[in-house]
């Protein structure tokens, strides 16, 4: 079996290179597309390039399957070892049986449910999965924005309650500044473009993306509520990576917030225990960087919490001791509001205090 995964390189070049190698091989070989590709890619471009470069026909001496992976950044190894499902898209029984047999040899009695379908369906499963999760994030952020208008309401309680409904589930119901990373935005845009090219406008997914973009504006608006004009103010951003325990800033909501702050003339300083290096490469001297959270808070007019549960170690007294004025925007809702009653504290999805 040969495994084709384009990754960040050109998958068509990878297909052609693979075909050139297979030209010299004898016997039956199976090619598996693991990349996230729009429906029709495996049976279209991949098949065409593979047959042209190998000089062989898919279905006789070559097998071709689409079997997308469902790995989360930061837990990819565990996800690979303990998947909740395996999706195999094939055009013929032989290729499906070969790939199923390989998975069986690897997982044995722990083989998860295997879904056998067409390559096009397998390709769409991956997009549908990411689109649903992204939509779930934008949904809870919308509820959070509603909750902020209601005294005594905390979106965490709302999320906990609806998450107990088995039809909904509790994952991806943590309100915040919006999703980031390399997959959700890219895959949603690809699915939107694919749908529009085929005559359908998926307004739900467009709304998901628009909601996500606006959430960064919402964070900045919360800072303005505390400070008034942001021009000339010093704002500390605590957390840069889009996901905790990574250094990945691709599509991070922190970058959208920083961009909005820059437009408003803010002096921005940032801290992140892992992502400073990558942020420097992208933003250079657009902002300042701190070696620790206390240095970031020193002299700040406002602190915006963007990520990292480890920042929970900071207490109200830390903000009071180091900041010029203890204004806090908890964009990740990692603190208990009662701990900050003596500070100017606002949080995503937390309604105003009762009089």
NUVOTOR-668837 format. One record per residue (C-alpha): x, z, y. Coordinates in steps of 0.001 Angstrom, whole numbers, padded with zeros to 6 digits, always signed. Layout:
<pts>
XZY;...
</pts>
This chain:
<pts>
+000000+000000+000000;+001163-000806+003495;-000126+001272+006395;-000679-000401+009730;-000902+001848+012764;-000268+000255+016116;+000120+003480+018107;+001478+002758+021571;+003068-000515+020449;+001273-003828+020156;-000727-003758+016895;-000696-007539+016711;+003089-007562+016705;+002995-004881+014018;+000599-007009+011968;+002814-010053+012309;+005945-008109+011364;+004163-006668+008346;+002987-010113+007282;+006547-011445+007486;+007665-008717+005098;+004754-009300+002725;+005590-013016+002568;+008536-012118+000344;+006608-009633-001817;+004935-010296-005136;+001843-008696-006545;-001117-007091-004804;-000594-005129-001592;-003089-003190+000484;-002909-003059+004278;-004721-000203+005998;-005563-000186+009707;-005451+003404+010962;-005476+002584+014678;-008530+003027+016868;-009672-000557+017386;-012986-002048+018505;-015369-003308+015805;-014358-006672+014407;-010631-006215+014975;-009687-005647+011324;-011672-008620+010032;-010775-010663+013084;-007379-010498+014743;-005633-008350+012123;-006777-010515+009225;-005862-013722+011045;-002381-012575+012053;-001759-011081+008623;-002703-014221+006742;-000772-016475+009106;+002456-014481+008956;+002317-013659+005234;+001082-017042+003981;-001330-015130+001724;-005087-014716+001657;-006885-011425+002089;-009022-010782-000963;-006751-012213-003618;-003151-011038-003247;-003842-008903-000180;-006262-006076+000393;-007345-005039+003886;-009128-001833+004900;-009964+000047+008075;-009587+003813+007628;-009456+005564+011009;-007804+008936+011388;-009448+011936+013044;-006561+014049+014274;-006565+016474+017199;-003479+016942+019312;-001818+020234+018513;-003450+020490+015073;-002696+017029+013656;-000850+018247+010542;-003621+020643+009566;-006238+017973+010281;-004370+015503+008048;-004088+018030+005223;-007661+019290+005539;-009870+016459+006808;-013631+016910+006968;-014204+013319+005858;-012495+010064+004930;-013926+006761+006088;-012944+003576+004266;-014101+000219+005560;-013468-002687+003202;-014804-006111+002287;-014258-005822-001448;-014397-003214-004195;-010748-003608-005214;-009285-002608-001847;-011769+000249-001502;-010924+001520-004986;-007174+001305-004323;-007417+003331-001137;-009845+005850-002626;-007446+006312-005538;-004562+006968-003155;-006545+009620-001277;-007599+011180-004584;-003977+011443-005724;-003071+013166-002462;-006018+015551-002089;-007044+016014-005733;-009964+018400-006113;-009884+019035-002349;-010800+015428-001567;-013350+015560+001274;-016467+013369+001351;-015495+009691+001244;-017679+007250+003158;-017407+003658+001910;-018594+001077+004391;-017665-002166+006131;-014537-002433+008314;-016716-002854+011389;-018665+000330+010639;-015464+002270+010005;-014078+001095+013339;-017253+002137+015173;-017298+005561+013477;-014093+006504+015318;-015441+005415+018689;-018776+007116+018057;-016994+010365+017191;-014920+010473+020382;-017815+009277+022534;-020036+012060+021215;-017422+014761+021820;-016726+013505+025349;-020447+013421+026074;-020750+016985+024775;-018064+018105+027245;-019789+016391+030165;-023109+017876+029036;-021903+021481+029109;-020174+020873+032447;-023491+019641+033824;-025202+022786+032560;-022373+024833+034093;-022947+023236+037485;-026640+024102+037227;-025808+027673+036155;-023711+028171+039285;-026871+027956+041358;-028613+030800+039526;-027733+034469+040213;-026585+036390+037158;-026128+033350+034912;-022933+032650+032952;-022565+029302+031194;-020573+031039+028445;-023740+032809+027344;-025700+029549+027460;-023050+027761+025370;-022922+030587+022832;-026681+030560+022397;-027168+026818+022004;-024038+026583+019856;-025714+028747+017211;-028260+025981+016716;-026920+024045+013683;-028150+020826+015259;-025748+021409+018174;-022786+023525+017024;-020424+025498+019215;-017395+023210+019387;-016662+021339+022625;-019101+023526+024564;-016523+025217+026775;-017195+024350+030387;-014236+023441+032559;-012712+020860+034900;-013384+017933+032566;-011747+016364+029539;-008325+014782+029576;-005856+013442+027053;-005100+009961+025841;-008209+009323+023731;-011568+010212+025242;-011282+008203+028466;-009526+005258+026821;-011947+005077+023912;-015039+005463+026079;-013873+002700+028377;-013104+000457+025407;-016552+001113+023927;-018247+000514+027289;-016387-002766+027797;-017049-003872+024223;-020754-003136+024585;-021037-004923+027919;-019199-007949+026529;-021858-008074+023824;-024771-007819+026236;-025555-004097+026238;-024888-001619+029034;-024306+001902+027583;-025389+003905+030627;-025076+007204+028745;-021337+006731+028279;-020906+005577+031870;-022611+008791+032981;-020302+010777+030701;-017264+009282+032424;-018706+009665+035925;-019577+013310+035249;-016047+013933+034049;-014485+012367+037127;-016746+014365+039450;-015867+017640+037767;-012403+017608+039350;-014083+017187+042744;-016253+020164+041866;-013154+022340+041382;-011817+021354+044786;-015207+022010+046380;-015118+025535+044948;-011758+026101+046626;-013218+024839+049903;-016116+027262+049529;-013615+030114+049470;-011205+028850+052132;-013160+026542+054381;-010788+023796+055444;-007986+023252+052917;-005668+021485+055333;-002354+023279+055586;-003300+025835+052962;-001077+026725+050012;-002797+026391+046632;-001337+027438+043278;-002317+025403+040228;-001904+027421+037037;-001915+025073+034070;-001124+021349+033984;-001419+020114+030389;-004802+018784+029350;-004709+021006+026269;-003116+024383+025697;+000040+024655+023605;+001060+021081+024449;+003118+019443+027185;+000745+016472+027391;-000547+015666+030877;-002036+012253+030053;-005406+012080+031765;-005227+015793+032570;-007895+017094+034914;-005158+018999+036751;-003776+015679+038006;-007165+014684+039396;-007451+018034+041158;-003929+017731+042587;-004721+014225+043838;-007796+015503+045683;-005838+018429+047143;-003127+016086+048425;-005750+013997+050229;-006892+017167+051990;-003411+018092+053193;-002807+020968+050780;+000628+022422+050050;+000434+022591+046247;+002635+024538+043848;+002106+024437+040079;+003072+026376+036994;+002727+025509+033324;+004810+027007+030513;+005284+023640+028763;+004253+020698+030930;+006447+021052+034039;+008987+018466+032851;+006386+015770+032208;+004643+016567+035474;+007889+016202+037434;+008376+012751+035887;+004948+011651+037060;+004451+013463+040360;+008084+013973+041431;+008132+015838+044769;+004425+015372+045486;+004051+019082+044683;+006302+022125+044210;+006966+023766+040847;+007240+027417+039855;+009186+028989+037003;+006532+031618+036315;+002969+032406+037374;+004004+035133+039815;+006250+032694+041687;+003380+030233+041864;+001034+032858+043289;+003480+034152+045901;+002093+033464+049370;-000762+031291+048049;-004092+031112+049853;-005881+030150+046649;-005186+029998+042906;-006884+027448+040643;-006817+028242+036937;-006710+024923+035081;-005594+025772+031548;-003844+028154+029180;-005510+031181+027688;-002167+032993+027909;-002846+033287+031633;-005404+035903+030642;-002478+038333+030753;-002655+038120+034535;-004766+040900+036010;-006586+041237+039301;-003728+043351+040649;-001287+040452+040083;-003325+038151+042295;-003651+040869+044923;+000049+041680+044895;+001443+038164+045162;-001119+036033+046960;-001512+035796+050722;-005262+036022+050144;-006662+036561+046623;-009005+033580+046385;-009405+032494+042756;-011107+029444+041245;-011396+029978+037506;-011881+026356+036446;-011423+027231+032769;-013588+030352+032819;-010906+032446+031089;-011498+035706+032985;-014328+038201+032966;-015886+038096+036453;-016351+041878+036499;-012555+042286+036501;-012374+040467+039832;-015208+042066+041747;-012847+043147+044524;-011390+039644+044928;-012797+036358+046168;-013518+034956+042710;-015585+031953+041646;-015739+030327+038217;-017091+027199+036611;-020591+027932+035362;-020896+031455+036785;-023790+032027+039167;-023528+034074+042360;-023447+037851+042100;-026721+039603+042582;-027087+041396+045901;
</pts>
